[in-house]
Structures are given as C-alpha cells and as structure tokens.
Amino acid sequence: MITFNEALKTVKHATKKLPKEHIELSKCLNRVLAEDVISPIAIPPFNKSAMDGFACRQEDLSEMLEILETIPAGTPPTKVIGEKQCSRIMTGAMVPEGADCVIMVEHTETLDEKHIRFTESNTKTNICIKGEDIHENDIVLKKGTRIKPQHISVLAEIGCTQPLVYQRVKIGIIATGSELVEPNETPEATQIRNVNSWQLMAQLEKIGITGNYYGIVADSKEATKEVIAKCIDENDLLIVSGGVSVGEYDYIPQILKELEFNIWFHTLTVKPGKHTVFATRKGKYVFAMPGNPVSSFVQFELLGKALVFRLMGHNYHPAIVRLPISCDYKRKRVDRLEFIPVRLNANNRVIPVDYHGSAHINAFTQADGIMTIPRGVDEFTEGEFVHVRQI
C-alpha cells in the first residue's frame, strides 16, 4: 500500500511522452505544445492608435489644429504631422510620423471642416507602441503548455498556423461485471446500469479526448483477458472500471501479470479508490479503478488526468483553493487520505455535501469540488481552512 503522493510520482515517473506532430490551428484546442513558440514579429507590429481621435503633437495641444487627413484602420498614413497639425485617426490605425499622442474625439471641439481644438488640460498618449506586448523573437508560449482558447489567439496573432504538439492519446475504456447492463437497457432484479464508462467518456471529452468504448465484459477471466489484449493493441492507454479488488472475480491484476505488464501499484492509502491499479508494458499503459462510480470519478480526477496529460507532454496541476469550512466536520476513521464532495456558498465557504459513500455518485451533482481530508485528521472546526480541488 502506497500514499497518494507516491502514486502520483510513480505515474509521472513511469510515463513517457507520445510522439510529436504538426496540426492545424483549428484542431489544436487542449493539445500540448511540443516546443517553445517564438514570435517572428513584434506585437503590435507598428505604433497604433488605442482609440478614435486625432493624432498630433503634445506641444501643440493648446493651439488650433489643422486636420491633414483621415487614417482608417488598415490604411497607412500619407502625411507627416507638423507644427499645429493633426490627422483624424481610427482605433487600430497606424499613428503617423511626427505625432506623439492621440487625443480623444470626446475631448475636441470642431471649429470648421479643417480645424479642431483640444478642450482638456492634458491627455494620455493613447498609443500602443510597437512591440510593447511582444518583441520579435520572444518566446510567447512554452513547451508543455496545454492549449486553451487564449493560447490559440496568440498563435493566430503571430501566424503560427501549424504548431508542433504531442499526439493525442488513444484511450480504450471497458467496464467489468456480469451485473452491468447499458443505460438503454432495463436491469433485472440483480443488475445495475453501467455508469462508469459513460462517466469516464464524459470526463475525457471535457479535456478534449474522445475515448474508444469497448463495452461491458462479463466476469470471465478468459473474456476479460481477450478484450484487454485487444484494447491494449489498439490504444496507448486502457482505462478499466471494476475487477481490481481482492474478490474471487477480480481478475484484472492477474491478467495484467500474465500479459507481462509491470504493476507499479495496486493499493493506495486513499478513500475512495483504495484498490487502484497502474501498470505499464513497452509504451502501453493500464489504469484500472474500482467499480463504484465515485471511486472511478475521483480516481480519474486525482491520477487519471495526470497520467493522460503526462502522455501528451503536459505536467497537470489541478486548481486547488484554500477556503474556510462553514461548519464542524467529523469522521470516524483516519487511516486514509479522504476526498469528499463539497459545494461553496455565496461567501466562498465550504459546505460538505450529504454523501453516503462510494456508490453515491448523485452527491457529486451538487458539488463544486472535492475536499481533501489528510490522513490522521478526524475533524475540522467551523472557520478552519481546508483544501478544495475544483471539478
């Protein structure tokens, strides 16, 4: 039995990055950069006006100003600003030579078709200076960055239309258990619907990956081994729910050994998800979790995401906040690190959700996050700060 932190370190240590590829900008959301991105240009690429107004010289602001021309965005100026002169300019347009400020339209008085006067006592320059955001040859995005919409904006801005990224991980998903039926089927008296596979598919979709679903496998060692071998052959990573505990029909660890996998861990000092398996073999990976849906959900959030992103070249760090708990909280056993669902009230205080254990996935529909209860801690008092992992 190992701790959660030891398990997380093991996952990162035993996982190798997938190969690299260039992809279209339109398809790179949630992918991970495989190299630093360097800007070939300065941003802004020229001195540009920050607003609609008049480009002029600050030393002439007390004078009547002659309008030389109108400069729309996208059209270069044709006149140089001289003494007591200005040009009408639009937001984003290139500032003409000779001007050192742009005065706002609202701060001017029109005297006639060719002349204006500044009506305020002073002004900001209102000019975006060339290169003030990005210098030419700046590293704008670092290797290992998980690409979000704001990163796509930067890639588009500098013309990086085919970034080099790590390949998207291919993930197979199976559920084990003769008691399971699919959601569109009516369970008989001793059956339940398969929750975990659809939950996992959704968790993967949330991070930009479409899993390959291989269905439900009955409690047969031979059938389970056959499906596992097929999934491993067709994917980089296999995620299994069920079959990992110590019962008579929990075949997964034994099958993995027979398939010559190295099992890095099987038992963790965590709750839920004590029996969680991580195994590797020559660039193939298996992550197997208990069949209870909360165990599956939480362990994917805790370790599964770290594994998936590690394969894709990203060092995943979940958002964890430190907030006060809204009430006293106690638990009976303190031998494991525990994770429970919580929500946040209007004052950002942590409220534990009514929760009955690892089969009670409905509790998580009310949750904003997962609260960590360290090993050896049996209670929190109202107002004490706790750590919450956002989900």
C-alpha positions as CSV (number, residue, x, y, z in Angstrom):
1,M,0.0,0.0,0.0
2,I,1.4,3.4,-1.0
3,T,0.3,7.0,-0.4
4,F,-1.4,9.2,-3.0
5,N,1.7,11.4,-3.4
6,E,3.8,8.3,-4.0
7,A,1.3,7.1,-6.6
8,L,1.3,10.4,-8.4
9,K,5.1,10.5,-8.5
10,T,5.0,6.9,-9.8
11,V,2.6,7.8,-12.6
12,K,4.8,10.7,-13.7
13,H,8.0,8.7,-13.5
14,A,6.7,5.7,-15.4
15,T,5.0,7.6,-18.2
16,K,6.7,8.6,-21.5
17,K,5.5,11.3,-23.8
18,L,3.9,10.4,-27.1
19,P,5.4,11.3,-30.5
20,K,5.1,14.8,-31.9
21,E,3.1,16.1,-34.9
22,H,2.1,19.4,-36.6
23,I,-1.6,20.1,-36.6
24,E,-3.9,22.8,-38.0
25,L,-4.6,25.7,-35.7
26,S,-8.3,24.9,-35.8
27,K,-7.7,21.5,-34.3
28,C,-5.2,22.2,-31.5
29,L,-7.5,23.1,-28.6
30,N,-6.5,21.0,-25.5
31,R,-3.3,19.7,-27.3
32,V,0.1,20.3,-25.7
33,L,2.9,22.2,-27.3
34,A,6.0,20.1,-28.0
35,E,8.3,23.1,-28.5
36,D,8.6,26.7,-27.5
37,V,6.7,29.0,-29.8
38,I,8.8,32.1,-30.9
39,S,7.2,35.1,-32.4
40,P,8.7,36.2,-35.8
41,I,7.2,39.6,-35.4
42,A,6.6,42.4,-32.9
43,I,3.1,42.9,-31.4
44,P,1.8,45.5,-32.1
45,P,3.7,45.4,-35.4
46,F,3.5,49.3,-35.6
47,N,2.6,52.2,-33.4
48,K,-1.2,52.1,-33.4
49,S,-4.0,54.3,-32.1
50,A,-5.7,53.0,-29.0
51,M,-8.9,54.9,-29.8
52,D,-10.8,57.1,-32.3
53,G,-9.4,60.6,-32.2
54,F,-6.8,62.9,-33.6
55,A,-3.0,62.2,-33.9
56,C,-1.0,65.2,-33.1
57,R,2.0,66.6,-31.1
58,Q,1.6,67.2,-27.3
59,E,3.4,70.5,-27.5
60,D,0.6,71.8,-29.8
61,L,-2.4,70.9,-27.6
62,S,-3.1,74.5,-26.6
63,E,-3.3,75.5,-30.3
64,M,-5.9,75.3,-33.0
65,L,-5.0,72.2,-35.1
66,E,-5.3,71.7,-38.8
67,I,-6.7,68.4,-40.0
68,L,-4.4,66.9,-42.7
69,E,-6.2,63.6,-43.5
70,T,-8.3,60.7,-42.1
71,I,-6.5,57.5,-41.3
72,P,-8.8,54.4,-41.2
73,A,-7.5,51.1,-39.7
74,G,-5.7,49.1,-42.3
75,T,-4.7,52.2,-44.3
76,P,-1.2,53.7,-43.9
77,P,-0.9,57.5,-43.2
78,T,0.3,59.6,-46.1
79,K,1.1,62.8,-44.2
80,V,3.7,63.7,-41.6
81,I,2.4,65.6,-38.6
82,G,4.0,69.0,-38.3
83,E,3.5,72.1,-36.1
84,K,-0.1,72.8,-35.2
85,Q,-1.3,69.9,-37.4
86,C,-3.2,66.6,-36.8
87,S,-4.8,63.7,-38.6
88,R,-8.2,62.2,-37.8
89,I,-7.4,58.5,-36.8
90,M,-9.4,55.4,-36.1
91,T,-8.8,52.8,-33.4
92,G,-6.1,50.3,-34.5
93,A,-4.8,52.6,-37.3
94,M,-1.1,53.3,-37.7
95,V,0.0,56.5,-36.0
96,P,1.6,59.0,-38.5
97,E,5.1,60.1,-38.3
98,G,5.5,63.3,-36.2
99,A,2.6,62.5,-33.8
100,D,3.3,61.6,-30.2
101,C,-0.3,61.3,-28.9
102,V,-3.8,60.7,-29.9
103,I,-6.5,62.9,-28.4
104,M,-10.0,61.5,-27.9
105,V,-12.8,62.7,-30.2
106,E,-14.8,63.5,-27.0
107,H,-12.0,65.9,-25.9
108,T,-12.1,68.0,-29.0
109,E,-14.2,70.9,-30.4
110,T,-14.8,71.1,-34.2
111,L,-14.1,74.7,-35.3
112,D,-14.7,74.0,-39.1
113,E,-14.2,71.2,-41.6
114,K,-10.4,71.6,-41.4
115,H,-9.7,72.6,-37.8
116,I,-10.3,71.3,-34.2
117,R,-9.3,72.4,-30.7
118,F,-8.4,70.3,-27.7
119,T,-10.8,71.0,-24.8
120,E,-9.0,69.4,-21.9
121,S,-5.9,70.4,-20.0
122,N,-3.9,67.2,-20.7
123,T,-4.1,63.7,-22.3
124,K,-2.6,60.3,-22.2
125,T,-0.6,59.3,-25.2
126,N,-3.3,56.7,-26.2
127,I,-0.8,55.0,-28.5
128,C,0.0,51.3,-28.4
129,I,3.8,51.2,-29.0
130,K,5.3,48.8,-31.5
131,G,6.4,45.7,-29.6
132,E,5.0,46.7,-26.2
133,D,3.1,43.3,-26.0
134,I,5.6,41.0,-27.7
135,H,9.1,41.6,-29.0
136,E,10.3,40.0,-32.2
137,N,11.9,36.6,-31.3
138,D,10.2,36.5,-27.9
139,I,9.1,33.1,-26.6
140,V,5.3,33.6,-26.4
141,L,4.3,30.1,-25.4
142,K,6.4,27.5,-23.7
143,K,6.8,23.8,-24.4
144,G,4.4,21.8,-22.4
145,T,1.6,24.4,-22.5
146,R,-1.9,22.9,-22.7
147,I,-3.5,25.0,-25.5
148,K,-6.6,26.9,-24.4
149,P,-8.6,29.5,-26.4
150,Q,-6.4,32.4,-25.3
151,H,-3.3,30.5,-26.5
152,I,-5.0,30.0,-29.9
153,S,-5.4,33.8,-30.0
154,V,-1.6,34.2,-29.6
155,L,-0.8,31.5,-32.1
156,A,-3.1,33.2,-34.7
157,E,-1.7,36.6,-33.9
158,I,1.9,35.6,-34.8
159,G,0.9,33.4,-37.7
160,C,1.7,30.0,-36.1
161,T,-0.9,28.0,-38.0
162,Q,0.6,24.5,-37.6
163,P,2.0,24.3,-34.1
164,L,4.1,21.3,-33.1
165,V,2.2,19.3,-30.4
166,Y,2.3,15.9,-28.8
167,Q,-0.1,13.3,-30.3
168,R,-3.4,12.9,-28.6
169,V,-3.5,9.8,-26.5
170,K,-5.7,6.9,-27.7
171,I,-7.7,5.6,-24.8
172,G,-9.8,2.4,-24.6
173,I,-12.5,2.0,-22.0
174,I,-14.1,-1.1,-20.6
175,A,-16.3,-1.9,-17.7
176,T,-16.2,-5.3,-16.0
177,G,-19.0,-7.1,-14.2
178,S,-21.8,-9.6,-15.1
179,E,-24.2,-7.4,-13.1
180,L,-23.9,-4.5,-15.5
181,V,-26.2,-3.5,-18.4
182,E,-26.1,-0.5,-20.6
183,P,-28.2,2.7,-19.8
184,N,-30.7,1.9,-22.6
185,E,-31.5,-1.5,-21.1
186,T,-33.8,-2.3,-18.3
187,P,-32.0,-4.0,-15.4
188,E,-33.3,-7.2,-14.0
189,A,-33.5,-7.8,-10.2
190,T,-29.8,-8.3,-9.7
191,Q,-28.5,-5.9,-12.3
192,I,-27.5,-2.3,-12.4
193,R,-26.8,0.1,-15.3
194,N,-23.2,0.8,-16.4
195,V,-22.4,4.3,-15.0
196,N,-18.6,4.3,-15.1
197,S,-17.9,4.0,-18.8
198,W,-20.2,6.9,-19.7
199,Q,-18.9,9.0,-16.9
200,L,-15.3,8.4,-18.0
201,M,-16.1,9.1,-21.6
202,A,-17.5,12.5,-20.5
203,Q,-14.5,13.2,-18.2
204,L,-12.3,12.6,-21.2
205,E,-14.4,14.7,-23.6
206,K,-14.1,17.6,-21.1
207,I,-10.3,17.6,-21.6
208,G,-10.6,17.2,-25.4
209,I,-10.3,13.4,-25.9
210,T,-12.8,11.0,-27.4
211,G,-12.4,7.6,-25.7
212,N,-12.8,4.3,-27.5
213,Y,-15.5,2.4,-25.8
214,Y,-15.3,-1.4,-25.8
215,G,-18.4,-2.2,-23.8
216,I,-19.1,-4.4,-20.8
217,V,-17.1,-7.5,-20.1
218,A,-18.7,-10.3,-18.0
219,D,-17.0,-11.8,-15.0
220,S,-15.0,-14.3,-17.0
221,K,-11.2,-14.3,-16.9
222,E,-10.9,-15.6,-20.5
223,A,-13.3,-13.0,-21.9
224,T,-11.7,-10.2,-19.9
225,K,-8.2,-11.1,-21.0
226,E,-9.3,-11.2,-24.6
227,V,-10.8,-7.8,-24.5
228,I,-7.9,-6.3,-22.6
229,A,-5.4,-7.6,-25.1
230,K,-7.4,-6.1,-27.9
231,C,-7.7,-2.7,-26.2
232,I,-4.0,-2.7,-25.5
233,D,-3.2,-3.5,-29.1
234,E,-5.4,-0.7,-30.4
235,N,-4.7,2.1,-27.9
236,D,-2.0,3.8,-25.9
237,L,-3.9,3.6,-22.6
238,L,-6.6,1.3,-21.3
239,I,-8.9,2.5,-18.5
240,V,-10.8,-0.2,-16.7
241,S,-13.5,0.1,-14.1
242,G,-14.1,-2.9,-11.8
243,G,-12.3,-6.1,-11.3
244,V,-9.4,-4.7,-9.2
245,S,-10.2,-5.6,-5.6
246,V,-9.5,-8.8,-3.8
247,G,-12.6,-10.8,-4.7
248,E,-12.9,-14.1,-6.5
249,Y,-13.9,-12.4,-9.8
250,D,-11.3,-9.5,-9.6
251,Y,-9.2,-10.7,-12.4
252,I,-7.5,-7.5,-13.6
253,P,-4.2,-7.7,-11.7
254,Q,-3.7,-11.3,-12.5
255,I,-4.4,-10.8,-16.2
256,L,-2.0,-7.9,-16.4
257,K,0.7,-10.0,-14.9
258,E,0.0,-12.8,-17.5
259,L,0.2,-10.2,-20.2
260,E,3.7,-9.2,-18.9
261,F,2.7,-5.8,-17.5
262,N,4.7,-4.3,-14.7
263,I,2.2,-3.3,-11.9
264,W,3.5,-0.2,-10.2
265,F,0.8,-0.1,-7.6
266,H,-2.4,-1.8,-6.7
267,T,-3.4,-0.5,-3.2
268,L,-3.5,3.2,-2.1
269,T,-4.0,4.8,1.3
270,V,-6.9,6.9,-0.1
271,K,-10.6,6.9,0.1
272,P,-12.4,6.4,-2.2
273,G,-10.3,4.2,-4.6
274,K,-8.2,2.1,-2.3
275,H,-7.8,-0.6,-5.0
276,T,-6.4,1.3,-8.0
277,V,-4.0,-0.2,-10.4
278,F,-1.4,1.4,-12.6
279,A,0.6,-0.9,-15.0
280,T,2.9,-0.4,-18.0
281,R,4.5,-2.5,-20.7
282,K,6.6,-1.2,-23.5
283,G,4.8,2.1,-24.1
284,K,1.4,0.8,-23.2
285,Y,-0.5,1.8,-20.1
286,V,-3.3,0.4,-18.0
287,F,-5.2,2.4,-15.3
288,A,-7.8,0.3,-13.5
289,M,-10.2,1.6,-10.9
290,P,-12.8,0.2,-8.5
291,G,-16.3,-0.3,-9.9
292,N,-18.1,2.1,-7.6
293,P,-18.8,5.2,-9.6
294,V,-17.5,7.7,-7.0
295,S,-14.2,5.8,-6.8
296,S,-14.0,5.8,-10.6
297,F,-14.8,9.5,-10.9
298,V,-12.5,10.7,-8.1
299,Q,-9.5,8.5,-9.1
300,F,-9.7,9.7,-12.7
301,E,-9.7,13.3,-11.4
302,L,-6.8,12.5,-9.0
303,L,-4.5,10.2,-11.0
304,G,-6.1,9.5,-14.4
305,K,-5.9,13.1,-15.6
306,A,-2.2,13.3,-14.5
307,L,-1.5,10.2,-16.5
308,V,-3.3,11.3,-19.6
309,F,-1.7,14.7,-19.7
310,R,1.7,13.3,-18.9
311,L,1.4,11.1,-22.1
312,M,0.6,14.3,-24.0
313,G,3.5,16.2,-22.6
314,H,1.8,18.3,-20.0
315,N,2.6,18.4,-16.3
316,Y,-1.0,18.7,-15.0
317,H,-1.6,20.8,-11.9
318,P,-5.3,20.9,-10.8
319,A,-6.8,24.1,-9.4
320,I,-6.8,23.7,-5.6
321,V,-8.1,26.5,-3.3
322,R,-7.8,27.1,0.4
323,L,-11.1,28.2,1.9
324,P,-12.8,28.2,5.3
325,I,-15.3,25.4,6.1
326,S,-18.8,26.5,7.0
327,C,-19.5,24.0,9.8
328,D,-17.8,21.5,12.1
329,Y,-17.0,18.3,10.3
330,K,-16.0,14.9,11.8
331,R,-15.2,11.4,10.5
332,K,-14.6,8.1,12.3
333,R,-11.6,6.6,10.6
334,V,-8.4,8.5,10.0
335,D,-6.1,5.8,8.4
336,R,-6.5,7.1,4.8
337,L,-6.4,10.3,2.9
338,E,-10.0,11.0,2.1
339,F,-11.8,13.0,-0.6
340,I,-15.4,14.1,-0.2
341,P,-17.8,16.3,-2.3
342,V,-18.3,19.8,-1.3
343,R,-20.0,23.0,-2.6
344,L,-19.3,26.6,-2.0
345,N,-21.8,29.1,-0.6
346,A,-22.2,32.8,-1.6
347,N,-19.4,33.7,0.8
348,N,-17.0,31.1,-0.6
349,R,-17.2,28.9,2.5
350,V,-17.1,25.2,2.1
351,I,-20.2,23.1,2.7
352,P,-19.8,19.3,2.8
353,V,-22.5,17.6,0.6
354,D,-24.7,14.9,2.1
355,Y,-22.7,11.9,1.0
356,H,-23.3,8.2,1.6
357,G,-20.2,6.6,0.2
358,S,-18.5,5.5,-3.0
359,A,-21.7,4.4,-4.7
360,H,-23.4,7.7,-4.2
361,I,-22.4,9.5,-7.4
362,N,-25.6,11.6,-7.2
363,A,-23.9,13.6,-4.4
364,F,-21.4,14.9,-6.9
365,T,-24.2,16.6,-9.0
366,Q,-24.3,19.1,-6.2
367,A,-20.6,19.5,-5.8
368,D,-18.3,22.4,-6.8
369,G,-15.2,20.5,-5.8
370,I,-13.6,17.7,-3.7
371,M,-12.3,18.5,-0.2
372,T,-9.1,16.8,1.0
373,I,-9.0,15.3,4.5
374,P,-5.4,14.4,5.3
375,R,-4.6,11.1,6.9
376,G,-4.7,11.3,10.7
377,V,-7.2,14.2,10.7
378,D,-10.6,13.3,12.2
379,E,-12.3,16.7,12.3
380,F,-12.4,20.3,11.1
381,T,-13.9,23.1,13.2
382,E,-16.1,25.8,11.7
383,G,-13.9,28.5,10.0
384,E,-10.9,26.3,9.7
385,F,-9.2,26.4,6.3
386,V,-9.5,23.3,4.1
387,H,-8.2,22.5,0.6
388,V,-10.7,22.0,-2.2
389,R,-9.9,20.6,-5.7
390,Q,-12.2,22.2,-8.3
391,I,-14.0,19.8,-10.6
